[in-house]
Amino acid sequence: MELSIGEMALIAVAIVVLFGPDKLPQIARDLGAGVRKMRGAVEDIKTEIMKETDNPVSEIKREIEKVKDAAKDFKSDERCSKRYSC
């Protein structure tokens, strides 16, 4: 949802008419504080989601590395047994 400059001006005029010019600074402060709290909450949620999803991914990566290492060891053991009596 995007607002044009004309729509934003109309909203500003409506706020001035409804609340008066004396209340505008307090309304702006309250609105800013609300936006900051909302952003902080969104960041907290993102952090929690990343923590929860990071653990299984890192575990899967470790398991893949273990399988790769085991495959390398198996290959080297197989080569050794075919060529020589190790």
N, C-alpha and C positions, 0 to 999 in steps of 0.2 A: 504494500500500500504506500503509494507516494503522494505527497501533497504538493500542489503547486504553490508558488509564492502568493498568489491571490487568495488561495484557501487558507494558508497560514496567517495572512494579514486579517482575514475575516475572523479567524479563531482568536487572534490577539485582540481585536476590537471587541469581540463578544466577552472575553475575559475582563477587559477593562470596564465594560459597561456593567457586567454582573457583579464584580468584586470591588471595583474602584481602583484608582491608581495607587492608593496607599498600601493596598494589600499585595500588589504585584511582586515586590521583592521577596516577601515571605512565601508566596506561591512558587516563585522560581526556585528558592532554596529548598522547599519541600519536594518539589518535582525533581530537582537534581539529586537530593538525598535518596529519593525513591529509585531513581535510575541507577545510582551507584549500588544500592542494596541489591537490586535485581541483577546487575552485572556480576556482583560478588557471588550471589547464589548460583548463577549459571556457571561461573568458574568452578565453584565447589562441586557442582554436579558433574562437570566435565572431568575434574580431577578424580572423583570417585569412580566414574565410569572407566577412565583410563587405568586406574589401579586394578579394578576388577577384571578388565579385559587383558591387561598386560601379563598377569601371572600365568594364565593358561598358554598364552602365546610363547612366553619365554620357556615354559616347560616343554612345549612341543619342539621348540628350536633345540633345546638340550637333548631331547630324545633323538631327533634327526641326526645331530652330531654324533651321538653314541652309535647309532646304526652305521653312519659313514665310517667311523673309526673301526667298528667291528668288521665291516666289509673290506676295508684296507688290510686289516690284520689277516682276514681269511684269504684274501688274494695273495698276500706275501707268503703265508703258510702253504698255500696250494702250489705256488711256483717253486718253493723250496722242496716240497716233497716230490714234484715231478722231475726236477733236475738232479737233485742230490738227496742223499739220505741224511736229513738234518736231525 
